[in-house]
């Protein structure tokens, strides 16, 4: 997956993440990790989705 594709996925999922209840946020992060093949670390993915 290219950087541009990853950014597109992040942009799509970011809106869902920001408006999701806490129990859904974990599922959205898992989906992001599965799609991008990136590793999930404690605070890193949260930061990616909460950036504006």
N, CA, C and O atoms as CSV, one atom per row, in Angstrom:
chain,resi,resn,atom,element,x,y,z
A,1,UNK,N,N,0.846,-1.166,0.000
A,1,UNK,CA,C,0.000,0.000,0.000
A,1,UNK,C,C,0.897,1.237,0.000
A,1,UNK,O,O,1.840,1.334,0.786
A,2,UNK,N,N,0.595,2.167,-0.880
A,2,UNK,CA,C,1.392,3.384,-0.966
A,2,UNK,C,C,0.995,4.359,0.144
A,2,UNK,O,O,-0.028,4.193,0.808
A,3,UNK,N,N,1.818,5.360,0.318
A,3,UNK,CA,C,1.537,6.375,1.330
A,3,UNK,C,C,0.229,7.092,1.000
A,3,UNK,O,O,-0.576,7.344,1.896
A,4,UNK,N,N,0.010,7.419,-0.260
A,4,UNK,CA,C,-1.228,8.106,-0.669
A,4,UNK,C,C,-2.451,7.245,-0.369
A,4,UNK,O,O,-3.467,7.754,0.104
A,5,UNK,N,N,-2.360,5.956,-0.639
A,5,UNK,CA,C,-3.479,5.053,-0.350
A,5,UNK,C,C,-3.730,4.972,1.151
A,5,UNK,O,O,-4.877,4.988,1.599
A,6,UNK,N,N,-2.654,4.884,1.921
A,6,UNK,CA,C,-2.779,4.824,3.380
A,6,UNK,C,C,-3.421,6.100,3.915
A,6,UNK,O,O,-4.256,6.045,4.818
A,7,UNK,N,N,-3.035,7.249,3.358
A,7,UNK,CA,C,-3.618,8.513,3.778
A,7,UNK,C,C,-5.103,8.574,3.444
A,7,UNK,O,O,-5.891,9.119,4.218
A,8,UNK,N,N,-5.490,8.021,2.299
A,8,UNK,CA,C,-6.903,7.987,1.916
A,8,UNK,C,C,-7.701,7.117,2.885
A,8,UNK,O,O,-8.802,7.485,3.294
A,9,UNK,N,N,-7.144,5.967,3.246
A,9,UNK,CA,C,-7.809,5.083,4.212
A,9,UNK,C,C,-7.927,5.794,5.550
A,9,UNK,O,O,-8.976,5.747,6.193
A,10,UNK,N,N,-6.846,6.457,5.971
A,10,UNK,CA,C,-6.860,7.162,7.252
A,10,UNK,C,C,-7.910,8.270,7.248
A,10,UNK,O,O,-8.626,8.457,8.232
A,11,UNK,N,N,-7.996,8.986,6.164
A,11,UNK,CA,C,-8.979,10.068,6.068
A,11,UNK,C,C,-10.399,9.521,6.173
A,11,UNK,O,O,-11.248,10.111,6.842
A,12,UNK,N,N,-10.650,8.409,5.521
A,12,UNK,CA,C,-11.974,7.776,5.553
A,12,UNK,C,C,-12.329,7.298,6.958
A,12,UNK,O,O,-13.439,7.526,7.440
A,13,UNK,N,N,-11.383,6.639,7.605
A,13,UNK,CA,C,-11.656,6.066,8.920
A,13,UNK,C,C,-11.610,7.102,10.035
A,13,UNK,O,O,-12.218,6.906,11.087
A,14,UNK,N,N,-10.891,8.209,9.815
A,14,UNK,CA,C,-10.775,9.233,10.850
A,14,UNK,C,C,-12.146,9.784,11.239
A,14,UNK,O,O,-12.439,9.935,12.425
A,15,UNK,N,N,-12.982,10.082,10.250
A,15,UNK,CA,C,-14.318,10.605,10.543
A,15,UNK,C,C,-15.146,9.625,11.346
A,15,UNK,O,O,-15.852,10.009,12.278
A,16,UNK,N,N,-15.055,8.355,10.979
A,16,UNK,CA,C,-15.772,7.319,11.725
A,16,UNK,C,C,-15.244,7.239,13.157
A,16,UNK,O,O,-16.018,7.130,14.108
A,17,UNK,N,N,-13.920,7.295,13.300
A,17,UNK,CA,C,-13.290,7.161,14.610
A,17,UNK,C,C,-13.692,8.300,15.540
A,17,UNK,O,O,-14.019,8.067,16.704
A,18,UNK,N,N,-13.669,9.519,15.035
A,18,UNK,CA,C,-13.942,10.677,15.879
A,18,UNK,C,C,-15.375,10.702,16.388
A,18,UNK,O,O,-15.641,11.250,17.458
A,19,UNK,N,N,-16.300,10.117,15.636
A,19,UNK,CA,C,-17.704,10.131,16.034
A,19,UNK,C,C,-18.176,8.807,16.638
A,19,UNK,O,O,-19.358,8.646,16.944
A,20,UNK,N,N,-17.263,7.875,16.806
A,20,UNK,CA,C,-17.629,6.548,17.303
A,20,UNK,C,C,-17.624,6.511,18.827
A,20,UNK,O,O,-16.857,7.225,19.474
A,21,UNK,N,N,-18.490,5.668,19.392
A,21,UNK,CA,C,-18.419,5.449,20.841
A,21,UNK,C,C,-17.124,4.686,21.173
A,21,UNK,O,O,-16.536,4.054,20.295
A,22,UNK,N,N,-16.688,4.744,22.419
A,22,UNK,CA,C,-15.405,4.131,22.792
A,22,UNK,C,C,-15.238,2.662,22.386
A,22,UNK,O,O,-14.144,2.258,21.993
A,23,UNK,N,N,-16.297,1.863,22.473
A,23,UNK,CA,C,-16.146,0.444,22.131
A,23,UNK,C,C,-15.968,0.234,20.629
A,23,UNK,O,O,-15.438,-0.801,20.226
A,24,UNK,N,N,-16.382,1.159,19.803
A,24,UNK,CA,C,-16.204,1.050,18.352
A,24,UNK,C,C,-14.819,1.529,17.911
A,24,UNK,O,O,-14.311,1.096,16.877
A,25,UNK,N,N,-14.214,2.415,18.688
A,25,UNK,CA,C,-12.914,2.966,18.312
A,25,UNK,C,C,-11.865,1.864,18.178
A,25,UNK,O,O,-11.038,1.901,17.267
A,26,UNK,N,N,-11.897,0.912,19.056
A,26,UNK,CA,C,-10.949,-0.194,18.993
A,26,UNK,C,C,-11.125,-0.996,17.705
A,26,UNK,O,O,-10.143,-1.394,17.078
A,27,UNK,N,N,-12.377,-1.233,17.313
A,27,UNK,CA,C,-12.651,-1.971,16.080
A,27,UNK,C,C,-12.144,-1.199,14.865
A,27,UNK,O,O,-11.587,-1.791,13.941
A,28,UNK,N,N,-12.334,0.118,14.864
A,28,UNK,CA,C,-11.881,0.947,13.747
A,28,UNK,C,C,-10.361,0.921,13.657
A,28,UNK,O,O,-9.810,0.828,12.560
A,29,UNK,N,N,-9.679,1.002,14.789
A,29,UNK,CA,C,-8.218,0.925,14.781
A,29,UNK,C,C,-7.735,-0.433,14.286
A,29,UNK,O,O,-6.761,-0.512,13.538
A,30,UNK,N,N,-8.412,-1.502,14.701
A,30,UNK,CA,C,-8.051,-2.838,14.217
A,30,UNK,C,C,-8.227,-2.923,12.704
A,30,UNK,O,O,-7.396,-3.516,12.017
A,31,UNK,N,N,-9.293,-2.341,12.187
A,31,UNK,CA,C,-9.533,-2.336,10.743
A,31,UNK,C,C,-8.426,-1.565,10.021
A,31,UNK,O,O,-7.950,-1.999,8.972
A,32,UNK,N,N,-8.018,-0.427,10.578
A,32,UNK,CA,C,-6.939,0.363,9.988
A,32,UNK,C,C,-5.645,-0.435,9.937
A,32,UNK,O,O,-4.950,-0.434,8.921
A,33,UNK,N,N,-5.320,-1.115,11.031
A,33,UNK,CA,C,-4.099,-1.917,11.092
A,33,UNK,C,C,-4.158,-3.053,10.069
A,33,UNK,O,O,-3.161,-3.339,9.406
A,34,UNK,N,N,-5.306,-3.696,9.936
A,34,UNK,CA,C,-5.458,-4.786,8.969
A,34,UNK,C,C,-5.298,-4.291,7.533
A,34,UNK,O,O,-4.658,-4.948,6.712
A,35,UNK,N,N,-5.870,-3.150,7.240
A,35,UNK,CA,C,-5.816,-2.617,5.878
A,35,UNK,C,C,-4.430,-2.120,5.488
A,35,UNK,O,O,-4.012,-2.288,4.342
A,36,UNK,N,N,-3.716,-1.513,6.425
A,36,UNK,CA,C,-2.445,-0.872,6.096
A,36,UNK,C,C,-1.223,-1.720,6.417
A,36,UNK,O,O,-0.112,-1.389,6.005
A,37,UNK,N,N,-1.418,-2.800,7.143
A,37,UNK,CA,C,-0.311,-3.660,7.584
A,37,UNK,C,C,0.676,-2.913,8.476
A,37,UNK,O,O,1.845,-3.290,8.560
A,38,UNK,N,N,0.218,-1.868,9.134
A,38,UNK,CA,C,1.043,-1.169,10.110
A,38,UNK,C,C,0.838,-1.806,11.469
A,38,UNK,O,O,-0.163,-2.483,11.702
A,39,UNK,N,N,1.780,-1.591,12.357
A,39,UNK,CA,C,1.641,-2.118,13.711
A,39,UNK,C,C,0.880,-1.114,14.559
A,39,UNK,O,O,0.994,0.097,14.368
A,40,UNK,N,N,0.116,-1.628,15.482
A,40,UNK,CA,C,-0.634,-0.767,16.391
A,40,UNK,C,C,0.151,-0.649,17.691
A,40,UNK,O,O,0.473,-1.652,18.326
A,41,UNK,N,N,0.453,0.576,18.077
A,41,UNK,CA,C,1.113,0.793,19.339
A,41,UNK,C,C,0.192,1.603,20.223
A,41,UNK,O,O,-0.809,2.149,19.758
A,42,UNK,N,N,0.525,1.679,21.481
A,42,UNK,CA,C,-0.408,2.175,22.489
A,42,UNK,C,C,-1.057,3.506,22.128
A,42,UNK,O,O,-2.285,3.582,22.094
A,43,UNK,N,N,-0.297,4.546,21.862
A,43,UNK,CA,C,-0.884,5.858,21.624
A,43,UNK,C,C,-0.747,6.322,20.176
A,43,UNK,O,O,-1.390,7.297,19.787
A,44,UNK,N,N,0.061,5.659,19.384
A,44,UNK,CA,C,0.338,6.121,18.031
A,44,UNK,C,C,-0.867,6.181,17.119
A,44,UNK,O,O,-1.081,7.189,16.445
A,45,UNK,N,N,-1.659,5.124,17.082
A,45,UNK,CA,C,-2.820,5.116,16.205
A,45,UNK,C,C,-3.853,6.134,16.662
A,45,UNK,O,O,-4.512,6.767,15.837
A,46,UNK,N,N,-3.996,6.292,17.956
A,46,UNK,CA,C,-4.939,7.286,18.454
A,46,UNK,C,C,-4.532,8.663,17.945
A,46,UNK,O,O,-5.387,9.447,17.532
A,47,UNK,N,N,-3.243,8.964,17.970
A,47,UNK,CA,C,-2.749,10.266,17.524
A,47,UNK,C,C,-3.035,10.448,16.044
A,47,UNK,O,O,-3.437,11.534,15.626
A,48,UNK,N,N,-2.838,9.407,15.238
A,48,UNK,CA,C,-3.086,9.520,13.802
A,48,UNK,C,C,-4.521,9.905,13.512
A,48,UNK,O,O,-4.778,10.715,12.621
A,49,UNK,N,N,-5.452,9.341,14.247
A,49,UNK,CA,C,-6.847,9.590,13.969
A,49,UNK,C,C,-7.344,10.882,14.604
A,49,UNK,O,O,-8.349,11.429,14.150
A,50,UNK,N,N,-6.694,11.375,15.612
A,50,UNK,CA,C,-7.185,12.571,16.292
A,50,UNK,C,C,-6.552,13.834,15.729
A,50,UNK,O,O,-6.953,14.935,16.107
A,51,UNK,N,N,-5.567,13.707,14.830
A,51,UNK,CA,C,-4.967,14.880,14.215
A,51,UNK,C,C,-5.977,15.530,13.272
A,51,UNK,O,O,-6.800,14.845,12.665
A,52,UNK,N,N,-5.911,16.830,13.156
A,52,UNK,CA,C,-6.810,17.527,12.233
A,52,UNK,C,C,-6.049,18.126,11.087
A,52,UNK,O,O,-6.645,18.752,10.211
